[in-house]
Amino acid sequence: MYAVSADVNDLETIKVPLDVNTNFSLQADKVCEALSADASIKLCYICSPGNPTAALIKKESIQKVLEHPKWNGVVVVDEAYIDFSPEGSSLAEWVLEWPNLVVMQTLSKAFGLAGIRLGVAFSSPEICALLNNMKAPYNISSPTSVIANAAMEEANLAVMKQNRHKILVQRDRLKKQLPQVPGVGRFLGGADSNFLLVEILDKPEGKPDNAVALEVYETMAGKRGVVVRFRGKELGCTGCLRITVGTEDEVTRFLQEIRSVLQSIYSQSTSKSLSNGERINGETAQEASEIIA
Ligand SMILES: Cc1ncc(COP(=O)(O)O)c(C=O)c1O
C-alpha cells in the first residue's frame, strides 16, 4: 500500500527485500547502503510483524537503521499486527529516545475496528507537530472518535484482550493441526501475527507449488466459502497461502475444507493445476496476488 501511495504522489520507491534465507529478516546493512546511496530518500518504511511473513523484525536491525551515520530521514515502523506479537515487542516507547522514529499502529486488527478507519502514530513532538500541520481539518469523524474512545475503556479493552487470547489459542491449534493435512508443507516466516504463511505442495510430501496453491485458494473461496490469501508470487513465498486465524468454528471448518480440497485436487488427474501450470502466470494469479488486506 505504501508503494501505491507513493505512486499516486509521483514518488519513487526503492525496495530492499527481506532476506528469504533467514526467515525474512531485515537486511539492515543493505537498507543502510540504499539510504547512503541516495540523499533524496526521506522515509524508510519497515513492517513489523511483516505481512504476509507474520515475522517480527529484530529490534537490533531497526536500531541499525535508526543509527545510520549520515542519512537524515525518518524511519517509520508499521506495527499494524503488533497486538498479536509477544508482550514487549513494540517499539512505541523508542520514540522517546529516537527523534527520527515514527511507530504506527491501527485499530483495524486486534480491535476489529477496520470500519472506523483509525490508526495512531507515535513520534517525537517535532514530527507530531509536522503531522498536525499537514493533516486535513476534521480528519477524524465524530462516530470514529466516539467508537475509538469507547474501545479504550477498561471493560472494552478487556474484551479485545479476550478476543485476542482466543485468536492466539486458535493460532497454536493451526500450527499443530495444519501440518497434519496431506499436501500442506512448512510454515514460513513467523507466528507473531493473526495469520500464518504456509506452503502448499504439488503432492503429499512434494514440493511447494503455486498452481496447486492458487487452485486451493480459488476452490476454497469460490466453492467452499472459506477465504484465504494466495501469496505465491511474493519473494520467497512459492506455493504459499496466508491463512488468517479465525474463531474455533472457523478454524475447524477451514481445516476440514483444506483437507478435502487438497484431496480432490490430488485425485483428479485432469485437475486445472496439474494440467495447466501456466495459469500461475496469468490473470487469476495476478488478481489473487493483488488482494493485499
Ligand atoms: C502491514 C499493514 N499495515 C497497515 C494496514 C492497514 O491498516 P488500516 O486498516 O489501519 O489502514 C494493513 C492492513 O491490511 C497491513 O497489512
The ligand as a MOL file (V3000), in Angstrom:
LIG
                    3D

  0  0  0     0  0            999 V3000
M  V30 BEGIN CTAB
M  V30 COUNTS 16 16 0 0 0
M  V30 BEGIN ATOM
M  V30 1 C 1.0970 -4.1440 7.2740 0
M  V30 2 C -0.1890 -3.3940 7.2960 0
M  V30 3 N -0.2070 -2.1270 7.7070 0
M  V30 4 C -1.3440 -1.4250 7.7480 0
M  V30 5 C -2.5240 -1.9960 7.3380 0
M  V30 6 C -3.7520 -1.1490 7.2360 0
M  V30 7 O -4.3920 -0.8640 8.3440 0
M  V30 8 P -5.5680 0.2060 8.2940 0
M  V30 9 O -6.8430 -0.5550 8.2320 0
M  V30 10 O -5.3590 0.9680 9.5640 0
M  V30 11 O -5.4030 1.0800 7.0770 0
M  V30 12 C -2.5690 -3.3020 6.9180 0
M  V30 13 C -3.8610 -3.8860 6.5070 0
M  V30 14 O -4.0410 -4.8270 5.8740 0
M  V30 15 C -1.3660 -4.0200 6.8750 0
M  V30 16 O -1.3430 -5.2880 6.4380 0
M  V30 END ATOM
M  V30 BEGIN BOND
M  V30 1 1 1 2
M  V30 2 1 2 3
M  V30 3 2 2 15
M  V30 4 2 3 4
M  V30 5 1 4 5
M  V30 6 1 5 6
M  V30 7 2 5 12
M  V30 8 1 6 7
M  V30 9 1 7 8
M  V30 10 2 8 9
M  V30 11 1 8 10
M  V30 12 1 8 11
M  V30 13 1 12 13
M  V30 14 1 12 15
M  V30 15 2 13 14
M  V30 16 1 15 16
M  V30 END BOND
M  V30 END CTAB
M  END
